[in-house]
Amino acid sequence: MEFFTALSVLAAICVSGGVGFYLNKHLNAKRIGDATELATRIVEESRKEAQAQKKEILLQGQDELFNQKRELEHEFKERCLLYTSPSPRDTR
């Protein structure tokens, strides 16, 4: 009888060890999958945010260039008017 009891205990240990190993493996695979999915989502969100920031910076740069161009054109027009307007000496 002791032999069957020892055999039963040994079989229970083997079965529970196998079940535990399988559950551990399955749960770890699920955790790794979840972590991979989260990492992918974070990377995609970061890329989208970086693209948005890049567009914003480009727009600011274009706006700054436009403003500088407008200022230069205004200066040029003022200078042209200054040089093309008759001087008081020419009207005598």
Biopython code that builds the backbone (N, CA, C, O; Angstrom):
import numpy as np
from Bio.PDB.StructureBuilder import StructureBuilder

atoms = [
    (1, "MET", "N", (0.813, -1.180, 0.000)),
    (1, "MET", "CA", (0.000, 0.000, 0.000)),
    (1, "MET", "C", (0.866, 1.258, 0.000)),
    (1, "MET", "O", (0.529, 2.255, -0.638)),
    (2, "GLU", "N", (1.959, 1.202, 0.705)),
    (2, "GLU", "CA", (2.834, 2.348, 0.737)),
    (2, "GLU", "C", (3.414, 2.635, -0.641)),
    (2, "GLU", "O", (3.670, 3.791, -0.977)),
    (3, "PHE", "N", (3.619, 1.614, -1.424)),
    (3, "PHE", "CA", (4.148, 1.785, -2.767)),
    (3, "PHE", "C", (3.182, 2.591, -3.631)),
    (3, "PHE", "O", (3.593, 3.503, -4.349)),
    (4, "PHE", "N", (1.881, 2.245, -3.554)),
    (4, "PHE", "CA", (0.872, 2.960, -4.347)),
    (4, "PHE", "C", (0.698, 4.392, -3.868)),
    (4, "PHE", "O", (0.430, 5.286, -4.670)),
    (5, "THR", "N", (0.846, 4.615, -2.583)),
    (5, "THR", "CA", (0.737, 5.966, -2.042)),
    (5, "THR", "C", (1.918, 6.804, -2.528)),
    (5, "THR", "O", (1.741, 7.944, -2.959)),
    (6, "ALA", "N", (3.100, 6.246, -2.459)),
    (6, "ALA", "CA", (4.290, 6.955, -2.912)),
    (6, "ALA", "C", (4.200, 7.213, -4.416)),
    (6, "ALA", "O", (4.572, 8.287, -4.890)),
    (7, "LEU", "N", (3.707, 6.233, -5.157)),
    (7, "LEU", "CA", (3.539, 6.378, -6.601)),
    (7, "LEU", "C", (2.494, 7.447, -6.917)),
    (7, "LEU", "O", (2.672, 8.226, -7.853)),
    (8, "SER", "N", (1.427, 7.490, -6.161)),
    (8, "SER", "CA", (0.377, 8.491, -6.353)),
    (8, "SER", "C", (0.917, 9.896, -6.055)),
    (8, "SER", "O", (0.630, 10.846, -6.783)),
    (9, "VAL", "N", (1.693, 10.013, -4.991)),
    (9, "VAL", "CA", (2.276, 11.306, -4.644)),
    (9, "VAL", "C", (3.249, 11.741, -5.733)),
    (9, "VAL", "O", (3.251, 12.905, -6.134)),
    (10, "LEU", "N", (4.057, 10.835, -6.203)),
    (10, "LEU", "CA", (5.008, 11.138, -7.262)),
    (10, "LEU", "C", (4.285, 11.549, -8.545)),
    (10, "LEU", "O", (4.700, 12.493, -9.218)),
    (11, "ALA", "N", (3.221, 10.852, -8.880)),
    (11, "ALA", "CA", (2.434, 11.187, -10.069)),
    (11, "ALA", "C", (1.784, 12.558, -9.899)),
    (11, "ALA", "O", (1.752, 13.339, -10.850)),
    (12, "ALA", "N", (1.271, 12.865, -8.725)),
    (12, "ALA", "CA", (0.645, 14.171, -8.477)),
    (12, "ALA", "C", (1.678, 15.296, -8.603)),
    (12, "ALA", "O", (1.384, 16.363, -9.141)),
    (13, "ILE", "N", (2.888, 15.042, -8.102)),
    (13, "ILE", "CA", (3.953, 16.041, -8.205)),
    (13, "ILE", "C", (4.307, 16.280, -9.675)),
    (13, "ILE", "O", (4.472, 17.425, -10.096)),
    (14, "CYS", "N", (4.421, 15.218, -10.442)),
    (14, "CYS", "CA", (4.763, 15.344, -11.866)),
    (14, "CYS", "C", (3.664, 16.080, -12.626)),
    (14, "CYS", "O", (3.954, 16.961, -13.436)),
    (15, "VAL", "N", (2.408, 15.726, -12.371)),
    (15, "VAL", "CA", (1.288, 16.366, -13.067)),
    (15, "VAL", "C", (1.200, 17.839, -12.683)),
    (15, "VAL", "O", (1.045, 18.703, -13.545)),
    (16, "SER", "N", (1.299, 18.118, -11.390)),
    (16, "SER", "CA", (1.205, 19.523, -10.965)),
    (16, "SER", "C", (2.404, 20.324, -11.474)),
    (16, "SER", "O", (2.249, 21.497, -11.812)),
    (17, "GLY", "N", (3.561, 19.740, -11.537)),
    (17, "GLY", "CA", (4.737, 20.417, -12.090)),
    (17, "GLY", "C", (4.544, 20.716, -13.568)),
    (17, "GLY", "O", (4.872, 21.805, -14.038)),
    (18, "GLY", "N", (4.013, 19.749, -14.295)),
    (18, "GLY", "CA", (3.751, 19.959, -15.732)),
    (18, "GLY", "C", (2.703, 21.033, -15.964)),
    (18, "GLY", "O", (2.855, 21.878, -16.846)),
    (19, "VAL", "N", (1.636, 21.000, -15.168)),
    (19, "VAL", "CA", (0.587, 22.006, -15.289)),
    (19, "VAL", "C", (1.151, 23.392, -14.920)),
    (19, "VAL", "O", (0.878, 24.385, -15.595)),
    (20, "GLY", "N", (1.924, 23.435, -13.862)),
    (20, "GLY", "CA", (2.535, 24.704, -13.456)),
    (20, "GLY", "C", (3.474, 25.249, -14.521)),
    (20, "GLY", "O", (3.473, 26.447, -14.804)),
    (21, "PHE", "N", (4.276, 24.368, -15.111)),
    (21, "PHE", "CA", (5.191, 24.783, -16.169)),
    (21, "PHE", "C", (4.422, 25.336, -17.363)),
    (21, "PHE", "O", (4.779, 26.382, -17.906)),
    (22, "TYR", "N", (3.366, 24.635, -17.770)),
    (22, "TYR", "CA", (2.557, 25.081, -18.908)),
    (22, "TYR", "C", (1.903, 26.437, -18.621)),
    (22, "TYR", "O", (1.933, 27.337, -19.460)),
    (23, "LEU", "N", (1.315, 26.574, -17.434)),
    (23, "LEU", "CA", (0.670, 27.842, -17.076)),
    (23, "LEU", "C", (1.680, 28.984, -17.023)),
    (23, "LEU", "O", (1.410, 30.086, -17.500)),
    (24, "ASN", "N", (2.833, 28.715, -16.445)),
    (24, "ASN", "CA", (3.884, 29.736, -16.371)),
    (24, "ASN", "C", (4.317, 30.156, -17.772)),
    (24, "ASN", "O", (4.459, 31.345, -18.054)),
    (25, "LYS", "N", (4.526, 29.173, -18.647)),
    (25, "LYS", "CA", (4.939, 29.465, -20.009)),
    (25, "LYS", "C", (3.859, 30.270, -20.740)),
    (25, "LYS", "O", (4.165, 31.240, -21.434)),
    (26, "HIS", "N", (2.616, 29.868, -20.581)),
    (26, "HIS", "CA", (1.499, 30.544, -21.240)),
    (26, "HIS", "C", (1.345, 31.985, -20.726)),
    (26, "HIS", "O", (1.177, 32.913, -21.518)),
    (27, "LEU", "N", (1.401, 32.163, -19.425)),
    (27, "LEU", "CA", (1.259, 33.507, -18.857)),
    (27, "LEU", "C", (2.422, 34.425, -19.244)),
    (27, "LEU", "O", (2.219, 35.607, -19.520)),
    (28, "ASN", "N", (3.630, 33.877, -19.264)),
    (28, "ASN", "CA", (4.784, 34.682, -19.679)),
    (28, "ASN", "C", (4.672, 35.101, -21.144)),
    (28, "ASN", "O", (5.009, 36.230, -21.501)),
    (29, "ALA", "N", (4.196, 34.184, -21.990)),
    (29, "ALA", "CA", (4.018, 34.518, -23.403)),
    (29, "ALA", "C", (2.975, 35.623, -23.552)),
    (29, "ALA", "O", (3.136, 36.522, -24.377)),
    (30, "LYS", "N", (1.916, 35.559, -22.764)),
    (30, "LYS", "CA", (0.876, 36.587, -22.813)),
    (30, "LYS", "C", (1.445, 37.929, -22.338)),
    (30, "LYS", "O", (1.175, 38.963, -22.950)),
    (31, "ARG", "N", (2.215, 37.922, -21.273)),
    (31, "ARG", "CA", (2.820, 39.156, -20.769)),
    (31, "ARG", "C", (3.767, 39.771, -21.797)),
    (31, "ARG", "O", (3.776, 40.983, -22.008)),
    (32, "ILE", "N", (4.559, 38.913, -22.426)),
    (32, "ILE", "CA", (5.496, 39.399, -23.454)),
    (32, "ILE", "C", (4.720, 39.978, -24.633)),
    (32, "ILE", "O", (5.089, 41.021, -25.173)),
    (33, "GLY", "N", (3.655, 39.306, -25.024)),
    (33, "GLY", "CA", (2.823, 39.827, -26.112)),
    (33, "GLY", "C", (2.204, 41.167, -25.758)),
    (33, "GLY", "O", (2.187, 42.083, -26.580)),
    (34, "ASP", "N", (1.698, 41.286, -24.541)),
    (34, "ASP", "CA", (1.117, 42.562, -24.091)),
    (34, "ASP", "C", (2.171, 43.658, -24.051)),
    (34, "ASP", "O", (1.910, 44.789, -24.460)),
    (35, "ALA", "N", (3.356, 43.329, -23.561)),
    (35, "ALA", "CA", (4.433, 44.321, -23.486)),
    (35, "ALA", "C", (4.872, 44.745, -24.891)),
    (35, "ALA", "O", (5.148, 45.922, -25.124)),
    (36, "THR", "N", (4.935, 43.814, -25.806)),
    (36, "THR", "CA", (5.300, 44.127, -27.184)),
    (36, "THR", "C", (4.256, 45.031, -27.822)),
    (36, "THR", "O", (4.593, 45.991, -28.516)),
    (37, "GLU", "N", (3.007, 44.726, -27.589)),
    (37, "GLU", "CA", (1.918, 45.547, -28.127)),
    (37, "GLU", "C", (1.976, 46.962, -27.551)),
    (37, "GLU", "O", (1.804, 47.939, -28.279)),
    (38, "LEU", "N", (2.215, 47.066, -26.259)),
    (38, "LEU", "CA", (2.323, 48.379, -25.620)),
    (38, "LEU", "C", (3.511, 49.160, -26.189)),
    (38, "LEU", "O", (3.396, 50.351, -26.476)),
    (39, "ALA", "N", (4.634, 48.490, -26.348)),
    (39, "ALA", "CA", (5.825, 49.149, -26.899)),
    (39, "ALA", "C", (5.562, 49.633, -28.323)),
    (39, "ALA", "O", (5.976, 50.733, -28.688)),
    (40, "THR", "N", (4.887, 48.834, -29.120)),
    (40, "THR", "CA", (4.555, 49.224, -30.489)),
    (40, "THR", "C", (3.649, 50.441, -30.492)),
    (40, "THR", "O", (3.839, 51.359, -31.289)),
    (41, "ARG", "N", (2.672, 50.452, -29.609)),
    (41, "ARG", "CA", (1.749, 51.581, -29.511)),
    (41, "ARG", "C", (2.490, 52.864, -29.094)),
    (41, "ARG", "O", (2.245, 53.942, -29.635)),
    (42, "ILE", "N", (3.387, 52.720, -28.133)),
    (42, "ILE", "CA", (4.165, 53.881, -27.663)),
    (42, "ILE", "C", (5.037, 54.431, -28.795)),
    (42, "ILE", "O", (5.123, 55.645, -28.981)),
    (43, "VAL", "N", (5.673, 53.546, -29.540)),
    (43, "VAL", "CA", (6.535, 53.975, -30.645)),
    (43, "VAL", "C", (5.698, 54.691, -31.710)),
    (43, "VAL", "O", (6.110, 55.734, -32.218)),
    (44, "GLU", "N", (4.538, 54.146, -32.048)),
    (44, "GLU", "CA", (3.678, 54.773, -33.055)),
    (44, "GLU", "C", (3.193, 56.147, -32.593)),
    (44, "GLU", "O", (3.175, 57.098, -33.375)),
    (45, "GLU", "N", (2.804, 56.248, -31.337)),
    (45, "GLU", "CA", (2.367, 57.543, -30.810)),
    (45, "GLU", "C", (3.519, 58.549, -30.828)),
    (45, "GLU", "O", (3.324, 59.723, -31.143)),
    (46, "SER", "N", (4.708, 58.082, -30.492)),
    (46, "SER", "CA", (5.883, 58.962, -30.511)),
    (46, "SER", "C", (6.180, 59.436, -31.928)),
    (46, "SER", "O", (6.524, 60.600, -32.135)),
    (47, "ARG", "N", (6.049, 58.540, -32.902)),
    (47, "ARG", "CA", (6.279, 58.925, -34.297)),
    (47, "ARG", "C", (5.264, 59.965, -34.750)),
    (47, "ARG", "O", (5.614, 60.942, -35.412)),
    (48, "LYS", "N", (4.005, 59.748, -34.387)),
    (48, "LYS", "CA", (2.965, 60.705, -34.761)),
    (48, "LYS", "C", (3.227, 62.063, -34.120)),
    (48, "LYS", "O", (3.076, 63.102, -34.764)),
    (49, "GLU", "N", (3.616, 62.047, -32.863)),
    (49, "GLU", "CA", (3.910, 63.305, -32.161)),
    (49, "GLU", "C", (5.111, 64.000, -32.788)),
    (49, "GLU", "O", (5.110, 65.221, -32.947)),
    (50, "ALA", "N", (6.131, 63.232, -33.144)),
    (50, "ALA", "CA", (7.316, 63.817, -33.779)),
    (50, "ALA", "C", (6.962, 64.414, -35.138)),
    (50, "ALA", "O", (7.456, 65.484, -35.495)),
    (51, "GLN", "N", (6.108, 63.728, -35.898)),
    (51, "GLN", "CA", (5.678, 64.262, -37.195)),
    (51, "GLN", "C", (4.905, 65.562, -37.017)),
    (51, "GLN", "O", (5.090, 66.512, -37.778)),
    (52, "ALA", "N", (4.041, 65.599, -36.010)),
    (52, "ALA", "CA", (3.266, 66.813, -35.745)),
    (52, "ALA", "C", (4.197, 67.961, -35.359)),
    (52, "ALA", "O", (4.016, 69.087, -35.820)),
    (53, "GLN", "N", (5.187, 67.682, -34.518)),
    (53, "GLN", "CA", (6.145, 68.712, -34.121)),
    (53, "GLN", "C", (6.962, 69.179, -35.320)),
    (53, "GLN", "O", (7.242, 70.369, -35.462)),
    (54, "LYS", "N", (7.340, 68.246, -36.177)),
    (54, "LYS", "CA", (8.107, 68.583, -37.373)),
    (54, "LYS", "C", (7.296, 69.508, -38.272)),
    (54, "LYS", "O", (7.817, 70.505, -38.773)),
    (55, "LYS", "N", (6.030, 69.182, -38.478)),
    (55, "LYS", "CA", (5.169, 70.028, -39.305)),
    (55, "LYS", "C", (5.028, 71.419, -38.691)),
    (55, "LYS", "O", (5.068, 72.423, -39.402)),
    (56, "GLU", "N", (4.863, 71.474, -37.384)),
    (56, "GLU", "CA", (4.717, 72.755, -36.695)),
    (56, "GLU", "C", (5.976, 73.600, -36.863)),
    (56, "GLU", "O", (5.889, 74.799, -37.128)),
    (57, "ILE", "N", (7.131, 72.987, -36.712)),
    (57, "ILE", "CA", (8.395, 73.715, -36.854)),
    (57, "ILE", "C", (8.574, 74.203, -38.287)),
    (57, "ILE", "O", (9.023, 75.327, -38.511)),
    (58, "LEU", "N", (8.222, 73.355, -39.262)),
    (58, "LEU", "CA", (8.328, 73.771, -40.660)),
    (58, "LEU", "C", (7.393, 74.938, -40.960)),
    (58, "LEU", "O", (7.770, 75.876, -41.663)),
    (59, "LEU", "N", (6.188, 74.881, -40.432)),
    (59, "LEU", "CA", (5.246, 75.977, -40.638)),
    (59, "LEU", "C", (5.746, 77.272, -40.000)),
    (59, "LEU", "O", (5.619, 78.350, -40.580)),
    (60, "GLN", "N", (6.314, 77.153, -38.809)),
    (60, "GLN", "CA", (6.868, 78.341, -38.157)),
    (60, "GLN", "C", (8.019, 78.922, -38.985)),
    (60, "GLN", "O", (8.138, 80.139, -39.121)),
    (61, "GLY", "N", (8.856, 78.052, -39.529)),
    (61, "GLY", "CA", (9.964, 78.504, -40.358)),
    (61, "GLY", "C", (9.472, 79.189, -41.624)),
    (61, "GLY", "O", (9.997, 80.230, -42.017)),
    (62, "GLN", "N", (8.458, 78.601, -42.266)),
    (62, "GLN", "CA", (7.902, 79.208, -43.469)),
    (62, "GLN", "C", (7.271, 80.557, -43.144)),
    (62, "GLN", "O", (7.400, 81.511, -43.912)),
    (63, "ASP", "N", (6.604, 80.631, -42.028)),
    (63, "ASP", "CA", (5.987, 81.894, -41.612)),
    (63, "ASP", "C", (7.056, 82.952, -41.366)),
    (63, "ASP", "O", (6.901, 84.107, -41.765)),
    (64, "GLU", "N", (8.127, 82.558, -40.716)),
    (64, "GLU", "CA", (9.225, 83.488, -40.447)),
    (64, "GLU", "C", (9.858, 83.965, -41.755)),
    (64, "GLU", "O", (10.151, 85.151, -41.907)),
    (65, "LEU", "N", (10.069, 83.044, -42.697)),
    (65, "LEU", "CA", (10.625, 83.439, -43.993)),
    (65, "LEU", "C", (9.686, 84.396, -44.728)),
    (65, "LEU", "O", (10.134, 85.374, -45.327)),
    (66, "PHE", "N", (8.412, 84.117, -44.680)),
    (66, "PHE", "CA", (7.439, 84.998, -45.328)),
    (66, "PHE", "C", (7.477, 86.392, -44.713)),
    (66, "PHE", "O", (7.450, 87.395, -45.428)),
    (67, "ASN", "N", (7.540, 86.450, -43.390)),
    (67, "ASN", "CA", (7.605, 87.755, -42.722)),
    (67, "ASN", "C", (8.877, 88.518, -43.087)),
    (67, "ASN", "O", (8.832, 89.726, -43.318)),
    (68, "GLN", "N", (9.997, 87.824, -43.138)),
    (68, "GLN", "CA", (11.256, 88.467, -43.514)),
    (68, "GLN", "C", (11.196, 88.969, -44.955)),
    (68, "GLN", "O", (11.663, 90.069, -45.250)),
    (69, "LYS", "N", (10.629, 88.171, -45.846)),
    (69, "LYS", "CA", (10.495, 88.572, -47.241)),
    (69, "LYS", "C", (9.622, 89.824, -47.347)),
    (69, "LYS", "O", (9.943, 90.754, -48.087)),
    (70, "ARG", "N", (8.535, 89.835, -46.614)),
    (70, "ARG", "CA", (7.636, 90.986, -46.639)),
    (70, "ARG", "C", (8.351, 92.241, -46.124)),
    (70, "ARG", "O", (8.198, 93.321, -46.695)),
    (71, "GLU", "N", (9.123, 92.101, -45.057)),
    (71, "GLU", "CA", (9.877, 93.237, -44.526)),
    (71, "GLU", "C", (10.898, 93.743, -45.542)),
    (71, "GLU", "O", (11.040, 94.951, -45.731)),
    (72, "LEU", "N", (11.606, 92.830, -46.193)),
    (72, "LEU", "CA", (12.590, 93.231, -47.197)),
    (72, "LEU", "C", (11.926, 93.928, -48.379)),
    (72, "LEU", "O", (12.438, 94.929, -48.879)),
    (73, "GLU", "N", (10.806, 93.411, -48.821)),
    (73, "GLU", "CA", (10.086, 94.052, -49.923)),
    (73, "GLU", "C", (9.634, 95.454, -49.517)),
    (73, "GLU", "O", (9.706, 96.390, -50.313)),
    (74, "HIS", "N", (9.177, 95.592, -48.297)),
    (74, "HIS", "CA", (8.753, 96.902, -47.808)),
    (74, "HIS", "C", (9.942, 97.872, -47.774)),
    (74, "HIS", "O", (9.819, 99.027, -48.184)),
    (75, "GLU", "N", (11.082, 97.399, -47.287)),
    (75, "GLU", "CA", (12.294, 98.220, -47.252)),
    (75, "GLU", "C", (12.717, 98.617, -48.659)),
    (75, "GLU", "O", (13.094, 99.761, -48.912)),
    (76, "PHE", "N", (12.648, 97.657, -49.565)),
    (76, "PHE", "CA", (13.041, 97.914, -50.953)),
    (76, "PHE", "C", (12.139, 98.984, -51.573)),
    (76, "PHE", "O", (12.623, 99.886, -52.256)),
    (77, "LYS", "N", (10.853, 98.883, -51.340)),
    (77, "LYS", "CA", (9.916, 99.882, -51.868)),
    (77, "LYS", "C", (10.200, 101.256, -51.286)),
    (77, "LYS", "O", (10.148, 102.257, -52.001)),
    (78, "GLU", "N", (10.497, 101.311, -50.000)),
    (78, "GLU", "CA", (10.821, 102.598, -49.377)),
    (78, "GLU", "C", (12.075, 103.204, -49.992)),
    (78, "GLU", "O", (12.119, 104.406, -50.253)),
    (79, "ARG", "N", (13.083, 102.393, -50.222)),
    (79, "ARG", "CA", (14.328, 102.882, -50.808)),
    (79, "ARG", "C", (14.106, 103.347, -52.246)),
    (79, "ARG", "O", (14.633, 104.374, -52.676)),
    (80, "CYS", "N", (13.304, 102.556, -52.983)),
    (80, "CYS", "CA", (13.024, 102.949, -54.360)),
    (80, "CYS", "C", (12.296, 104.284, -54.388)),
    (80, "CYS", "O", (12.603, 105.139, -55.218)),
    (81, "LEU", "N", (11.350, 104.470, -53.502)),
    (81, "LEU", "CA", (10.617, 105.731, -53.439)),
    (81, "LEU", "C", (11.551, 106.866, -53.034)),
    (81, "LEU", "O", (11.430, 107.988, -53.527)),
    (82, "LEU", "N", (12.457, 106.573, -52.156)),
    (82, "LEU", "CA", (13.398, 107.596, -51.704)),
    (82, "LEU", "C", (14.295, 108.052, -52.850)),
    (82, "LEU", "O", (14.565, 109.245, -52.988)),
    (83, "TYR", "N", (14.754, 107.118, -53.668)),
    (83, "TYR", "CA", (15.672, 107.456, -54.753)),
    (83, "TYR", "C", (14.947, 107.962, -55.984)),
    (83, "TYR", "O", (15.537, 108.688, -56.783)),
    (84, "THR", "N", (13.699, 107.604, -56.158)),
    (84, "THR", "CA", (12.978, 108.035, -57.355)),
    (84, "THR", "C", (12.182, 109.308, -57.139)),
    (84, "THR", "O", (11.749, 109.927, -58.111)),
    (85, "SER", "N", (11.980, 109.709, -55.915)),
    (85, "SER", "CA", (11.226, 110.953, -55.675)),
    (85, "SER", "C", (12.120, 112.134, -55.994)),
    (85, "SER", "O", (13.329, 112.086, -55.768)),
    (86, "PRO", "N", (11.523, 113.201, -56.522)),
    (86, "PRO", "CA", (12.343, 114.367, -56.874)),
    (86, "PRO", "C", (12.891, 115.031, -55.628)),
    (86, "PRO", "O", (12.205, 115.154, -54.613)),
    (87, "SER", "N", (14.108, 115.446, -55.719)),
    (87, "SER", "CA", (14.722, 116.144, -54.593)),
    (87, "SER", "C", (14.346, 117.611, -54.655)),
    (87, "SER", "O", (13.964, 118.106, -55.715)),
    (88, "PRO", "N", (14.448, 118.305, -53.554)),
    (88, "PRO", "CA", (14.107, 119.741, -53.552)),
    (88, "PRO", "C", (14.996, 120.545, -54.500)),
    (88, "PRO", "O", (14.557, 121.582, -54.997)),
    (89, "ARG", "N", (16.210, 120.114, -54.764)),
    (89, "ARG", "CA", (17.107, 120.831, -55.665)),
    (89, "ARG", "C", (16.638, 120.738, -57.108)),
    (89, "ARG", "O", (16.846, 121.660, -57.898)),
    (90, "ASP", "N", (15.980, 119.576, -57.461)),
    (90, "ASP", "CA", (15.538, 119.396, -58.846)),
    (90, "ASP", "C", (14.361, 120.278, -59.194)),
    (90, "ASP", "O", (14.147, 120.548, -60.376)),
    (91, "THR", "N", (13.607, 120.731, -58.254)),
    (91, "THR", "CA", (12.402, 121.511, -58.527)),
    (91, "THR", "C", (12.699, 122.999, -58.725)),
    (91, "THR", "O", (11.756, 123.721, -59.051)),
    (92, "ARG", "N", (13.846, 123.498, -58.572)),
    (92, "ARG", "CA", (14.185, 124.931, -58.709)),
    (92, "ARG", "C", (14.182, 125.369, -60.110)),
    (92, "ARG", "O", (14.446, 126.538, -60.391)),
]
sb = StructureBuilder()
sb.init_structure("model")
sb.init_model(0)
sb.init_chain("A")
sb.init_seg("    ")
for serial, (resi, resn, name, xyz) in enumerate(atoms, 1):
    if name == "N":
        sb.init_residue(resn, " ", resi, " ")
    sb.init_atom(name, np.array(xyz, "f"), 0.0, 1.0, " ", f" {name:<3s}", serial, name[0])
structure = sb.get_structure()
